[in-house]
Amino acid sequence: MARWARVMALGAALLGGALPARAQSSFADATSMTWDGVLTGIFLGLLIFSLAYNAAFFALLRERFLIWQSARTAAYAALAIGLSPLAMGGFLTPDGFARQVWIALFFDLGAAVSGPFLRAYLEPGMIPKRLHALLGWVPCLILLTTPAAVMADMSHPYFALRNLLLVTVLMLCVAAVVIALLRGSRTARYQAAAWSGIGGVYAVSLFHDIVLKAPFEAFLFLLFPALGLEVMLTAFGILDRLIRLRQERQEARAQAEAMRVIAHTDALTGLPNRRAIEESYRGEQPVAFALVDLDHFKAINDHHGHDVGDRVIFAAGVALGSGSAMAARIGGEEFALLFRCEAGAVADEAERLRRRVATYIAQMVPALKRPVTASMGLVHIARDTSFGAAMKSADINLYAAKESGRDRVVFIAAA
């Protein structure tokens, strides 16, 4: 029974970080009182640091595995106090029943949260979906057998069920780490390294029990440093995981911003597109709105080809985008302008930009033998005028400019 309890304790230490009361002798029996206090103090210091560490990072990146790890760490701390010879009042005496309940409860709590910790901690897709689900629910069944740890006369079936659950949880956690390692998980490497010290201590202990037929006297003396190593390596693993999570989120935000820019930008001219200018209109209503259309543009495509036509559109975009108005290409050879200058200066600025189109096209597309002019429909914007209404009024004025001979601004009515 002692060997089986020691095997169960291996799973417990890997899962919860300490030994159940029925599976070990007291820490005071294995070492001197001086080392009891020193090791307990060092271990509790590491745990307090780990809790503060987790809290600080949770404030930056609200990841669930930090909560689960904090719960494990708190269980570690409670177990360290319970397993030490520290006085905890008359009710929690070192050899009292209440002390045994304390140890058993926090041992099982530590074991129960280890599965949820692993499935939240390991990178997404590193463990199968079924195993992922089991890690979240199966460990909680341990709490149903918690009374078994403090029963004086525990029935064999109840004890067997408890051991089975402990072994099951241990195998699930080991399987999750191994599978994640095989799939290239960096986090699993840290966790495997974190558990290696505990595994080494137990391997030596089992060698003494099975081969040498004698207890490993330094078992508990070495177990606490191994648990401290587990805390530190898990902290390093968490730091690495958080750094990568932050990088992934920064990259995702950058990609989202790039996609937003692409979705709001005209590919040919680099100007905002219709969606962008409509959003800008709704965000801060302009004082005037204009539609600009290149005159006889179809003839340019027919006589010079679409490549020259694209160069003409690009030059027009450069001309319109160089002014104080917000310029956008809304389709084909048509552009839109939002004016947010003084109302009295709108007409002069509109005419200046319209004339600039012909100048820029002549300079940037010298292959054209005829000047390319532009027509513009301009309208002042009344309060609460919708974008659609402004477009409609400007389009009416643009049509009037075309009908009256092109190469001009028509400014007839307000929207």
C-alpha positions as CSV (number, residue, x, y, z in Angstrom):
1,M,0.0,0.0,0.0
2,A,2.8,2.4,0.8
3,R,4.3,2.0,-2.7
4,W,0.9,2.5,-4.3
5,A,0.4,5.6,-2.2
6,R,3.8,6.9,-3.4
7,V,2.8,6.3,-7.0
8,M,-0.4,8.2,-6.4
9,A,1.6,11.0,-4.8
10,L,3.7,11.3,-8.0
11,G,0.5,12.1,-9.9
12,A,-0.6,14.4,-7.2
13,A,2.7,16.3,-7.2
14,L,2.6,16.7,-10.9
15,L,-1.0,17.8,-10.8
16,G,-1.3,19.7,-7.6
17,G,2.2,20.3,-6.4
18,A,2.1,18.5,-3.0
19,L,1.5,15.2,-1.2
20,P,-1.8,14.0,0.4
21,A,-1.5,13.5,4.1
22,R,-2.1,9.7,3.9
23,A,0.6,9.3,1.2
24,Q,3.6,10.6,3.2
25,S,5.2,11.0,6.6
26,S,5.4,14.5,8.0
27,F,8.0,16.9,6.8
28,A,9.4,17.1,10.3
29,D,10.1,13.4,10.3
30,A,12.3,13.6,7.2
31,T,14.4,16.7,8.0
32,S,15.4,18.8,10.9
33,M,13.1,21.6,12.1
34,T,15.7,24.2,10.8
35,W,15.4,22.9,7.2
36,D,11.6,22.7,7.6
37,G,11.4,26.4,8.2
38,V,14.0,27.3,5.6
39,L,12.5,25.2,2.8
40,T,8.9,26.2,3.6
41,G,9.9,29.9,3.7
42,I,11.7,29.7,0.3
43,F,8.9,27.8,-1.3
44,L,6.2,30.2,0.0
45,G,8.3,33.1,-1.2
46,L,8.4,31.6,-4.7
47,L,4.6,31.1,-4.6
48,I,3.9,34.6,-3.5
49,F,6.1,35.9,-6.3
50,S,4.3,33.6,-8.8
51,L,0.9,35.0,-7.6
52,A,2.1,38.6,-8.0
53,Y,3.6,37.7,-11.4
54,N,0.3,36.2,-12.6
55,A,-1.7,39.1,-11.3
56,A,0.5,41.7,-13.1
57,F,0.3,39.9,-16.4
58,F,-3.4,39.3,-16.1
59,A,-3.9,43.1,-15.8
60,L,-2.2,43.3,-19.3
61,L,-3.5,40.2,-21.0
62,R,-6.6,38.7,-19.5
63,E,-5.8,35.1,-20.3
64,R,-7.7,32.3,-18.4
65,F,-4.7,30.2,-17.8
66,L,-3.3,32.9,-15.5
67,I,-6.4,32.4,-13.3
68,W,-6.0,28.6,-13.3
69,Q,-2.3,28.9,-12.6
70,S,-3.0,31.3,-9.7
71,A,-5.4,28.8,-8.3
72,R,-2.8,26.0,-8.5
73,T,-0.2,28.3,-6.9
74,A,-2.7,29.2,-4.1
75,A,-3.2,25.4,-3.5
76,Y,0.6,25.0,-3.5
77,A,0.9,27.6,-0.7
78,A,-1.9,26.1,1.4
79,L,-0.4,22.7,1.1
80,A,3.1,23.9,1.9
81,I,1.7,25.5,5.1
82,G,-0.3,22.4,5.9
83,L,2.6,20.0,5.4
84,S,5.0,22.1,7.4
85,P,5.3,21.9,11.2
86,L,4.1,25.5,11.5
87,A,1.7,26.1,14.3
88,M,-1.8,27.1,12.9
89,G,-3.7,27.5,16.2
90,G,-5.2,24.9,18.5
91,F,-7.7,23.8,15.8
92,L,-5.1,23.1,13.0
93,T,-2.5,21.2,15.0
94,P,0.2,19.4,13.0
95,D,-1.3,15.9,13.8
96,G,-4.9,16.9,14.1
97,F,-7.9,15.8,12.0
98,A,-8.6,19.3,10.8
99,R,-5.0,19.6,9.5
100,Q,-5.5,16.4,7.5
101,V,-8.8,17.8,6.0
102,W,-6.9,21.0,5.1
103,I,-4.2,19.1,3.3
104,A,-6.6,16.8,1.5
105,L,-8.8,19.6,0.4
106,F,-6.1,21.8,-1.1
107,F,-4.3,18.8,-2.6
108,D,-7.5,17.9,-4.5
109,L,-8.2,21.5,-5.5
110,G,-4.7,21.7,-7.0
111,A,-5.2,18.5,-8.8
112,A,-8.7,19.5,-10.1
113,V,-7.6,22.7,-11.7
114,S,-4.5,21.3,-13.4
115,G,-6.5,20.0,-16.4
116,P,-8.3,23.3,-17.1
117,F,-4.9,25.0,-16.7
118,L,-3.3,22.9,-19.3
119,R,-6.0,23.2,-21.9
120,A,-6.0,27.0,-21.5
121,Y,-2.2,27.2,-21.3
122,L,-1.2,25.1,-24.3
123,E,-1.5,26.8,-27.7
124,P,-4.8,26.3,-29.6
125,G,-4.8,23.2,-31.8
126,M,-2.0,21.5,-29.9
127,I,-4.2,18.8,-28.3
128,P,-7.2,16.8,-29.8
129,K,-10.7,18.3,-29.2
130,R,-11.8,15.3,-27.1
131,L,-8.8,15.4,-24.9
132,H,-9.3,19.2,-24.6
133,A,-12.8,18.6,-23.3
134,L,-11.7,15.9,-20.9
135,L,-9.1,18.1,-19.4
136,G,-11.8,20.6,-18.5
137,W,-14.3,18.1,-16.9
138,V,-12.7,14.9,-15.7
139,P,-10.4,16.4,-13.1
140,C,-13.4,18.0,-11.3
141,L,-14.5,14.4,-10.4
142,I,-11.6,14.2,-8.1
143,L,-13.4,16.5,-5.7
144,L,-16.2,13.9,-5.4
145,T,-13.6,11.6,-3.8
146,T,-12.0,14.2,-1.5
147,P,-13.6,12.7,1.7
148,A,-11.7,9.5,0.9
149,A,-8.4,11.2,1.8
150,V,-9.4,11.8,5.4
151,M,-11.4,8.6,6.2
152,A,-10.0,6.5,8.9
153,D,-11.6,3.3,7.5
154,M,-11.9,3.8,3.8
155,S,-13.7,1.1,1.8
156,H,-11.6,-0.6,-0.9
157,P,-13.9,0.4,-3.8
158,Y,-13.9,4.0,-2.7
159,F,-10.1,4.0,-2.4
160,A,-9.8,2.3,-5.8
161,L,-12.1,4.8,-7.4
162,R,-10.0,7.7,-6.0
163,N,-6.7,6.1,-7.2
164,L,-8.3,5.5,-10.6
165,L,-9.3,9.1,-10.9
166,L,-5.8,10.3,-9.9
167,V,-4.2,8.1,-12.4
168,T,-6.6,9.1,-15.1
169,V,-6.0,12.8,-14.5
170,L,-2.2,12.2,-14.5
171,M,-2.4,10.3,-17.8
172,L,-4.6,13.0,-19.4
173,C,-2.1,15.7,-18.4
174,V,0.9,13.7,-19.5
175,A,-0.8,12.8,-22.8
176,A,-1.7,16.5,-23.4
177,V,1.9,17.6,-22.9
178,V,3.3,14.7,-25.0
179,I,0.9,15.3,-27.9
180,A,1.6,19.0,-27.8
181,L,5.3,18.4,-27.8
182,L,4.9,16.2,-30.9
183,R,3.0,18.9,-32.6
184,G,5.7,21.5,-31.9
185,S,4.3,23.3,-28.9
186,R,6.8,25.7,-27.2
187,T,4.6,25.9,-24.2
188,A,4.7,22.1,-23.8
189,R,8.5,22.2,-23.7
190,Y,8.4,24.5,-20.7
191,Q,5.8,22.4,-18.9
192,A,7.7,19.1,-19.6
193,A,10.9,20.7,-18.2
194,A,8.9,22.1,-15.2
195,W,7.7,18.6,-14.4
196,S,11.0,16.8,-15.0
197,G,12.4,17.7,-11.6
198,I,9.4,16.2,-9.7
199,G,9.5,13.2,-12.0
200,G,13.2,12.7,-11.2
201,V,12.7,12.8,-7.5
202,Y,9.9,10.3,-7.7
203,A,11.9,8.0,-10.0
204,V,14.7,7.8,-7.4
205,S,12.2,7.3,-4.6
206,L,10.5,4.4,-6.5
207,F,14.0,2.9,-7.2
208,H,14.6,2.9,-3.4
209,D,11.2,1.4,-2.7
210,I,11.2,-1.3,-5.4
211,V,14.9,-2.2,-5.9
212,L,16.7,-1.2,-2.7
213,K,13.7,-2.1,-0.4
214,A,14.4,1.0,1.7
215,P,12.7,4.4,1.9
216,F,14.4,7.4,0.2
217,E,15.3,9.5,3.2
218,A,15.9,12.7,1.2
219,F,12.5,12.4,-0.6
220,L,10.7,15.3,0.9
221,F,14.0,17.3,1.3
222,L,14.4,17.1,-2.6
223,L,10.7,17.3,-3.4
224,F,10.3,20.9,-2.3
225,P,13.2,22.2,-4.4
226,A,11.7,20.2,-7.3
227,L,8.4,21.9,-6.8
228,G,10.1,25.3,-6.6
229,L,11.8,24.5,-9.9
230,E,8.3,23.7,-11.3
231,V,7.0,27.0,-10.2
232,M,9.9,28.9,-11.8
233,L,9.9,27.1,-15.1
234,T,6.2,27.4,-15.4
235,A,6.6,31.1,-14.8
236,F,9.1,31.3,-17.6
237,G,6.7,29.3,-19.8
238,I,3.9,31.7,-19.0
239,L,6.1,34.7,-19.8
240,D,7.1,33.1,-23.1
241,R,3.4,32.3,-23.9
242,L,2.3,35.9,-23.0
243,I,5.1,37.4,-25.2
244,R,4.0,35.4,-28.1
245,L,0.3,36.1,-27.4
246,R,1.1,39.8,-27.4
247,Q,3.0,39.6,-30.6
248,E,0.2,37.6,-32.2
249,R,-2.3,40.3,-31.1
250,Q,-0.1,43.1,-32.4
251,E,0.2,41.3,-35.7
252,A,-3.5,40.7,-35.9
253,R,-4.2,44.4,-35.2
254,A,-1.7,45.4,-37.8
255,Q,-3.2,43.0,-40.3
256,A,-6.7,44.3,-39.5
257,E,-5.6,47.8,-40.0
258,A,-3.9,46.9,-43.3
259,M,-7.1,45.2,-44.4
260,R,-9.1,48.3,-43.3
261,V,-6.8,50.5,-45.3
262,I,-7.2,48.3,-48.3
263,A,-10.9,48.2,-48.0
264,H,-11.0,52.0,-47.9
265,T,-8.4,52.8,-50.5
266,D,-8.7,52.9,-54.3
267,A,-6.0,50.6,-55.7
268,L,-5.2,52.7,-58.8
269,T,-4.9,56.2,-57.4
270,G,-4.2,55.5,-53.7
271,L,-7.1,57.9,-52.8
272,P,-9.9,56.9,-50.4
273,N,-12.7,55.0,-52.1
274,R,-16.5,55.6,-51.8
275,R,-16.8,53.7,-48.6
276,A,-14.0,55.8,-47.0
277,I,-15.4,59.2,-48.1
278,E,-18.9,58.2,-47.0
279,E,-17.6,57.3,-43.5
280,S,-15.7,60.6,-43.4
281,Y,-18.9,62.5,-44.4
282,R,-20.9,60.8,-41.6
283,G,-18.1,61.4,-39.1
284,E,-17.8,65.2,-39.7
285,Q,-20.2,66.7,-42.1
286,P,-18.5,69.0,-44.7
287,V,-19.6,72.4,-45.8
288,A,-19.7,71.4,-49.5
289,F,-19.6,68.3,-51.6
290,A,-18.5,67.9,-55.3
291,L,-18.5,65.3,-58.0
292,V,-15.8,65.5,-60.6
293,D,-15.8,63.6,-63.9
294,L,-13.1,63.6,-66.7
295,D,-14.4,64.8,-70.0
296,H,-14.5,62.5,-73.0
297,F,-12.6,59.8,-71.1
298,K,-13.9,57.0,-73.2
299,A,-12.2,58.4,-76.2
300,I,-8.8,58.2,-74.3
301,N,-9.3,54.5,-73.7
302,D,-10.4,53.9,-77.3
303,H,-7.5,55.8,-79.0
304,H,-4.7,55.3,-76.5
305,G,-5.5,52.1,-74.7
306,H,-6.5,51.4,-71.1
307,D,-3.0,51.6,-69.8
308,V,-2.9,55.3,-70.8
309,G,-6.4,55.7,-69.4
310,D,-5.2,54.4,-66.1
311,R,-2.3,56.9,-66.1
312,V,-4.8,59.7,-66.8
313,I,-6.9,58.6,-63.8
314,F,-3.9,58.4,-61.6
315,A,-2.8,61.9,-62.6
316,A,-6.2,63.3,-61.9
317,G,-6.2,61.6,-58.5
318,V,-2.8,63.3,-57.7
319,A,-4.2,66.7,-58.8
320,L,-7.4,66.4,-56.7
321,G,-5.6,64.9,-53.7
322,S,-3.1,67.8,-53.5
323,G,-5.7,70.3,-52.4
324,S,-7.4,71.1,-49.0
325,A,-10.5,69.0,-49.9
326,M,-10.7,65.3,-49.1
327,A,-10.6,63.6,-52.5
328,A,-11.8,60.1,-53.3
329,R,-12.3,58.0,-56.4
330,I,-15.8,56.6,-56.4
331,G,-15.6,54.7,-59.7
332,G,-14.3,54.8,-63.2
333,E,-13.2,58.4,-64.1
334,E,-15.4,59.9,-61.4
335,F,-14.1,61.5,-58.2
336,A,-15.7,63.1,-55.1
337,L,-14.5,66.0,-52.9
338,L,-15.4,66.9,-49.4
339,F,-14.8,70.6,-48.5
340,R,-14.4,71.6,-44.9
341,C,-12.9,75.1,-45.5
342,E,-14.8,78.3,-45.0
343,A,-18.0,78.3,-47.0
344,G,-17.0,81.5,-48.9
345,A,-13.8,79.9,-50.1
346,V,-15.3,76.7,-51.5
347,A,-16.1,77.9,-55.0
348,D,-12.5,79.3,-55.6
349,E,-10.9,76.1,-54.2
350,A,-13.2,73.9,-56.3
351,E,-12.3,75.8,-59.5
352,R,-8.6,75.7,-58.6
353,L,-8.7,71.9,-58.2
354,R,-10.7,71.4,-61.4
355,R,-8.1,73.4,-63.4
356,R,-5.3,71.5,-61.7
357,V,-6.6,68.2,-63.2
358,A,-5.8,69.3,-66.8
359,T,-2.4,70.7,-65.8
360,Y,-1.3,67.5,-63.9
361,I,-2.6,65.2,-66.7
362,A,-0.6,67.2,-69.3
363,Q,2.6,66.9,-67.3
364,M,2.2,63.3,-66.2
365,V,0.9,61.8,-69.4
366,P,2.7,63.6,-72.2
367,A,1.6,61.0,-74.8
368,L,-1.7,62.7,-75.0
369,K,-1.9,65.3,-77.8
370,R,-5.2,66.9,-76.5
371,P,-5.8,68.4,-73.1
372,V,-8.0,66.4,-70.8
373,T,-10.5,68.6,-68.9
374,A,-12.8,67.9,-66.0
375,S,-16.4,68.9,-65.2
376,M,-17.6,69.4,-61.6
377,G,-20.9,69.5,-59.9
378,L,-20.7,71.4,-56.5
379,V,-23.2,71.8,-53.8
380,H,-23.2,73.3,-50.3
381,I,-24.3,71.0,-47.5
382,A,-27.1,72.0,-45.2
383,R,-27.3,70.6,-41.7
384,D,-28.4,67.0,-41.4
385,T,-28.1,66.4,-45.1
386,S,-27.4,62.7,-45.8
387,F,-24.6,61.5,-48.0
388,G,-27.1,60.1,-50.5
389,A,-28.9,63.4,-50.8
390,A,-25.6,65.3,-51.2
391,M,-24.5,62.8,-53.9
392,K,-27.8,63.3,-55.7
393,S,-27.6,67.1,-55.7
394,A,-24.0,67.1,-56.8
395,D,-24.8,64.7,-59.6
396,I,-27.5,67.0,-60.9
397,N,-25.0,69.8,-61.0
398,L,-22.4,67.6,-62.7
399,Y,-25.0,66.7,-65.3
400,A,-25.7,70.4,-65.8
401,A,-22.0,71.0,-66.3
402,K,-21.8,68.3,-68.9
403,E,-24.8,69.6,-70.7
404,S,-23.6,73.2,-70.8
405,G,-20.3,72.4,-72.5
406,R,-18.1,70.6,-70.0
407,D,-14.8,71.9,-68.6
408,R,-16.5,73.9,-65.8
409,V,-18.0,74.0,-62.3
410,V,-21.8,74.1,-61.9
411,F,-23.0,75.3,-58.5
412,I,-26.8,75.7,-58.7
413,A,-28.5,74.5,-55.6
414,A,-27.8,73.4,-52.0
415,A,-28.5,69.9,-50.8
